[in-house]
């Protein structure tokens, strides 16, 4: 095995996880490797939100090691660089649980501006034939009745069979008190849908780019009321409007969120909808591809 120098761990890595139970991908950022100020951020097990890594170092044989303690569980990771890829292992309470392989996050050069023109708007709710479940082995537990698409309370996430690159998305939906859902852009970046009406804004607020970009205001309606969401994504630049209020304005997405199941950021990806954290009803869901004028 050929190991990279310490500084070669620096940067952002998109991680594909072998036999991950929900088919999801992870993300890792390392900075300061090769200096005493090494630091990191991680999206993966445990939880799924973006966490600052409390314990991280490079040990002998140029092996990256980092870990978390969550409650009484110990999560520990090791990784080395081989032929430019990150080859890693995840241990839960000392037991090897999963393995992963990472590649460097690509440079995406598309920038938002007047050069993008809308194509033909697609209705994603014509039927459920254009959707499939995201979680491995799960059956479709969503229905489409009288123009409303609705999930069972613990349904699998779903994703479109079609893939998209730069786009505008429009959604109209409502949820019951305490529900939590989200819309995944390209199958990688989740715009949060959650009952946070009246609460201080955070990375988990309704309309946030989940655990990455905090909205500027609480624009959510109360549970049971219809909500309107408009999202524009060009390259890594995202703008989010919730109930007519711009709450994220041309902000850069640093990398995938917990919902990610397709870590290849340089390629088009599907639209996904989270279904396993409470009931949500959609009465409209459309996507408009953007192309250069």
N, C-alpha and C positions, 0 to 999 in steps of 0.2 A: 504494500500500500504506500502511496505517495502522499505525504502530508503537506498542507500549505503552511506558509509562515503565519505567525499570529495575526498580523494585520489583514491577512486575506479573509478573515472571518467578518470583517467590517462590511456593512451594507445591509440591504433588505433581501430576504430569502422567502420564496414561495415554496411551501412544503407539501408534498404529496405523501399521505399516510397509508401504509399498507394495512388493509382490513380495518380501517376506522369504522366503528359501529354504525354511524349515521352517514358514512360516505363523504365526510367533510374534510376540507384541506386546512392547513395551519399556515401561520406567517411568523417570521422572526426578523427582528432588526438588532444588529450588533453595532455598537460604536465604541471607539476608544480601545479596541483590541490592539495589543502591542504596547500599551501604556498602563500605568496604574489606575487610570480612570475608565476602565472598561465598564460598559453598561448595556442594557438590552431591554427590548419590549417584545411581547409575545402574544399571539392569538392562537388558542388551541385548548388542550386539556390542561388544567381543570377549567371548568366554567365555559369560557368562550369570549368574554370581553377582552379588550386589549389591556394587558397587565404590564406594569414595569417589573422587571425581573429583580427580585431581592437578593438573589445569590447567583453570581456568574463569575467564572474565571477560566483561564486556559491552563490546563495541567500539563504534565510531562507528555512527550510525544505529540505536542501541538493538538491536544484534544480539548474542545470546548465543553464546559460543563456548567449547567445552570439548573435551578430548581425553585420550588415553591413549597410552602406548607399551608394547606387549607384545612382548617379544623384539625382533626387528628390524622389526616392523610398526608403523605409525603410524595411529591411529584418531582422526579429527577430525570434530567436529560443529558445525554452525551452526544457529541457529534465531531466528526473530522471531515477534512476536505480531501476528496479524491477525484482527480481529473476535473477539477473545477466545480464539482457538485458537493453538497453537504450530505453526508451519510450519517444518520442518527438513530438513537434508541431512546425510548421512553420507559421509565421504570415507575411503577406505582407501589409504594411501600416496599421497595427493594426488589420487586419482581418485574422482569422484562415483560412489558405489556404490548407495545407497538413499536414498529420501526418506520422511519420516514426518510425521504430523499428530497433534497432541496436544490432549487436552481435560483440564480440571481433574478430579482424582479426586473423586468424589461424596462427600457426607456420608451415612453409613449409620447410622441411629439405633437399629436393633435392638440390644438388649443381652441377654446371657444371664441367665436367672433362672428362677424357678418358674412363670412365666406360659406356658412353652412345653410343649406336650404332644406325645408321639410319635404319628405317624400309622401307616399300614400299612407294614410292612417289605417292601422290594422285593429280590428275589434278582436280582442283576445277572449271574449266571452260569447262568440258565435256558438260554440259547443265545447264540450270537454275533450273532444277528439284531438285538439291541439296541445293537450297537457299530458304529463306523465308524473308519477310519483318520484320524489327525490331520494327518500330513504330506501336503501336496498331491501327488497323482499316485501315491501308494503303494498297493499291494495289501495285503489282510489277510494277515498272516503270524503270526497267533495261532491256536491250536487249542483245542478243548474236547473232551476225551476222558475218559470215566469220571469225570466231575465235576471234572476239573482243567483249568484254563485256563493255557496256556503259550505263550510267545512263541519265535520264532526269535531267534538271537543278536543280529541287527541289525534287528529288526522295527521298523516304524513305531510310534509312540505310538498309542494308541486312546482313543476317548472314547465315552460313552453318547450315544445319540440323544435321550434324555430329559434335561431340565434340572432343577436343584434349587436351592433357596435355603437356608434353615436346615435343618440335618440332623444325624443321627448316622450314622457309617459304621463298619462292622465288616469286617475283612479277616483272613484266615489264609493264609499264604504261606511259601515257602521259596526260597532262592536258592543258587547255587553260589558257591564262594570267588571273591572279586573282583568279584561282580556289583553292579550299580547300577541301581536303578529308582526309582519314586516314584508317589504317588497325587495327582492334581490335583483340588482341591476347587473346584467351579464352573468348572473349566478355567482357574484362575488361581493357586491357591496350592498349592504342592507340599509334601506331607509326604514327607520323604526316606526311601527304602529303600536301604540300602547296607551292604556288608560292613565295618562298623567295630567289630565285637565286640572289646572289650578295649582300645580306643584312647581317649585323652582326648576329651571331648565338644567339639563345635564346631558351627558352622552347617551343616556337611556331614555330621554324624553321623546314623546311623539314628534316625528319629523326629523330626529337626529340621524346623522350617518352613524349607525350604531357603534357606540364606544369610541368613535373617532372625531366626529365634528359635532359640536354642541350648537343647537339652534339659538338664534339671537333672542327669541321670545317664545312664550307659551301661547301657541295659536290653536291648540286643540279645542274642539267642542266637547261637551259632556258626553259620556257614554250613552248609547242609544240614539244619539243624533247623527245625521249623515255628515261625513267629513269629505273634503275635496283636497286631493294631493296632486300637484304638478311637479314633475322632475325633469330636468334637462341635464344630460350627461354627454360631454365631449371630451374624449381622451380620459384624463383623470379629473377633469373639472366638473363639479356638480353644483347645480342651483336647485333649491327646493322651495316650493311655495305651498303652504298649508292653509286651507280655508281663505285663500286670497292674500295671505301675508308671506312675503319673502323672508324665510327664516335661515336659509343658507344661501349665500350669494357668491357664486364663482369661487368656491373653495376647492383646494386640491385634496383628493383622496390619496392617502399615503399607501394604502394597501388593502387587501381583503379583510372582511369582517368574519364573525363567527359563522355566518350562514353559508360561507363559501364552500362549494363543492367542485369548482373548476378553477384551479389556481393559475391557469395559463393566461395571464393578463394581457398578452399581446394579441389574443384572438377574440372574435365575437363570442358572446355567451347568451344564454336564455334569460328570460324574465322568470323569477321565482316568487312564490308566495308562501309564507310560513303558516303552518296549520296546526301545530302541536301544543299551543299555549292558550287555548280558548277560542270561542266562536267568533268569526268575523264574516260579514255579509258584504259582497261586492255587487253594486248595481251597474257599474261601468268600469272597464279597464281597457285602455287603448294604448298603443305604442306607435309613434311616428318616427321612422328612420330619418336621420339627417345625412345628407351627402354634400360634397363640396359644390359650390355654385360655379 
